[in-house]
Amino acid sequence: MKQARRWVATGFGGPEMLEETLVDLPDPRRGEVTVEVRAAGMNPADYKHFGPGQDPKLLPLSIGNEVSGVIAAIGAGTDIASGGGAVGDEVVVFQVSDGYSSGLNAAAADVFAKPATLTFPQAANLLLVGTTAAETLDVVGLASGETLLVHAAAGGVGTSVVQQAVLLGATVIGTAAERDFDAVRGFGAIPVAYGPGLEERVRAAAPGGVDAVIDTIGVDEAVDVSLALIGDRKRFVSTAAFARAQQDGFQIVGAKNPHSGLFRAAARAAILELAAQGKLTVPIAATYSLSETPRAVQALQGAHPYGKLALVP
């Protein structure tokens, strides 16, 4: 594989700023792997990466943090992160910066064997949400027998939080839109609807109280209800409400937390093992061809059906 199609942002704004290019892929050096992409995961961080108001000197920007595919070439004397690795092997790659591509070169340390339990689109969407969810659970110190409240339980991170918390033996209450209640129940959580009266609905679902809260949406309703329900703010973590966290003294994970990157890198193997055992999955709402990338990003920004989106070159 000597060339690849790749989408880049040539300006800051919306999907209209995306442009498809053709890039040369050099032979992989020692410690590198060339991957033919079979699916690229899609996350809100992708369009935020080229959102309006940033420094034009950063352009053009490549996009996409995770992919799945097959090894097209591997550097001499190189093993992938999960061991071994040969041309034709199915793999997952996280974290990269140029995932919206038909092929890419990646550090072998970021390449893992793909769980056979997952399709390529599922595998391409596993690790960003999975490692983020694992980090939030680690931060709140969730234990078996405790009750966890998850805001936006039907979102990408929320769905992984629910699955992993249930595996830990917790009772999980998840806020969601009513159209997603069946999906939330399907992963073992008790759904409660957003909107006025949320605090009362959560109290009714958790008569013994809430031990910990994970917020993956960041809206004031979620924060205000959480603060009313929980005593120890060290057991309340958000992936989105950064300003409120600074103001109200609860915890955050993500780009503003210097420990997040290290934790997520270390957590990749464990998340992949859960998936390989059939204990962790990724619902897929829709796939788009690579040529449809602007339309896919538009869908990602909007209220798309339950599940993740993927680009399929």
C-alpha positions, 0 to 999 in steps of 0.5 A, spaced: 500 500 500 503 506 497 498 511 497 491 512 501 485 517 501 485 521 507 480 527 509 483 533 512 480 539 515 482 545 510 479 550 515 475 551 521 468 550 521 463 545 520 463 539 515 464 543 509 471 544 511 473 537 509 477 535 503 479 528 501 486 528 499 491 523 496 497 521 501 503 517 500 505 512 505 512 510 506 514 503 507 513 502 515 520 503 519 522 499 525 516 500 530 511 501 525 505 498 522 502 500 515 494 498 516 489 498 511 483 501 514 476 497 514 473 502 518 474 508 522 471 510 528 467 516 529 467 521 536 464 528 537 472 529 538 473 529 531 468 535 529 470 539 535 478 538 533 476 543 527 471 547 530 471 554 529 475 560 532 482 556 532 489 558 529 489 558 522 496 556 522 494 549 525 491 547 518 490 542 514 488 538 520 487 530 519 482 527 523 480 521 527 483 517 533 481 510 532 481 505 526 480 497 525 483 494 519 488 489 516 496 489 517 498 491 510 506 491 512 510 491 518 517 494 520 523 489 520 523 486 527 517 489 529 511 486 534 504 489 535 502 491 542 498 485 543 504 481 540 506 478 534 503 481 528 503 479 520 501 481 514 493 480 513 492 480 521 486 483 523 487 489 528 485 495 532 489 502 532 488 507 538 490 512 538 492 515 531 490 522 528 489 520 521 483 515 522 479 518 516 483 514 511 483 508 507 490 506 510 495 509 515 502 508 518 501 507 526 506 506 531 506 498 533 505 500 540 498 502 538 496 496 534 492 490 537 489 484 535 482 485 533 477 481 537 473 476 533 467 478 537 467 485 534 465 487 526 470 492 524 465 498 525 464 495 532 472 494 533 473 501 530 469 504 535 471 500 542 477 504 545 476 511 545 469 510 549 471 504 552 478 507 555 474 513 557 469 509 561 474 505 564 477 511 567 471 514 570 469 508 573 476 508 576 476 515 578 469 514 582 472 508 585 466 504 584 465 497 588 460 491 587 454 493 591 454 500 590 449 504 586 451 508 580 448 514 576 450 515 569 448 521 565 447 520 557 447 512 558 445 511 551 451 515 548 457 512 546 461 513 553 455 512 557 453 505 554 460 503 555 460 505 562 453 502 563 456 495 561 463 496 565 459 498 571 454 492 571 460 487 570 463 490 577 457 488 580 454 495 581 446 497 580 446 502 574 441 508 573 442 511 567 438 518 564 436 517 557 431 519 552 425 515 552 426 512 545 433 509 548 430 506 554 430 499 551 437 499 549 439 502 556 435 496 559 438 491 555 445 493 558 442 492 565 441 499 567 435 502 570 433 508 565 430 514 567 428 520 563 431 527 562 427 533 564 424 537 569 423 532 575 429 528 574 432 528 581 425 525 584 425 520 578 432 518 580 431 518 588 425 513 586 429 509 582 435 509 588 431 509 594 437 507 598 441 513 595 446 514 589 454 512 591 457 515 585 455 519 579 458 519 572 456 525 567 458 524 560 453 530 557 455 536 561 449 540 561 447 544 567 441 539 569 445 533 570 450 537 574 445 540 578 441 533 580 448 530 581 450 535 586 443 534 590 444 527 590 451 525 592 455 528 598 462 526 596 464 530 590 470 526 589 465 521 587 462 525 581 466 525 575 464 529 568 467 528 561 464 534 559 462 539 564 469 542 565 467 549 567 462 547 572 467 542 575 472 548 577 466 552 580 463 546 584 469 542 586 467 535 582 472 531 578 473 531 570 477 526 565 479 528 558 484 533 555 484 538 561 486 532 565 493 530 564 492 523 567 487 521 562 492 520 556 496 515 560 490 511 564 487 510 557 493 508 554 494 503 559 487 501 559 487 499 552 489 491 553 483 490 558 478 493 554 480 489 548 480 483 553 473 484 555 470 485 548 474 478 546 470 475 552 464 477 549 463 482 555 463 488 552 460 490 545 459 497 541 452 498 538 453 501 531 447 506 528 450 507 521 456 506 517 458 511 511 463 510 505 469 514 506 467 518 500 461 520 504 465 523 510 462 530 510 455 527 510 457 522 516 460 528 520 453 532 519 450 526 522 455 525 528 453 532 530 446 531 529 441 527 533 442 520 529 439 514 532 442 510 538 449 507 537 456 509 534 457 511 527 463 509 522 466 510 516 468 504 511 473 505 506 
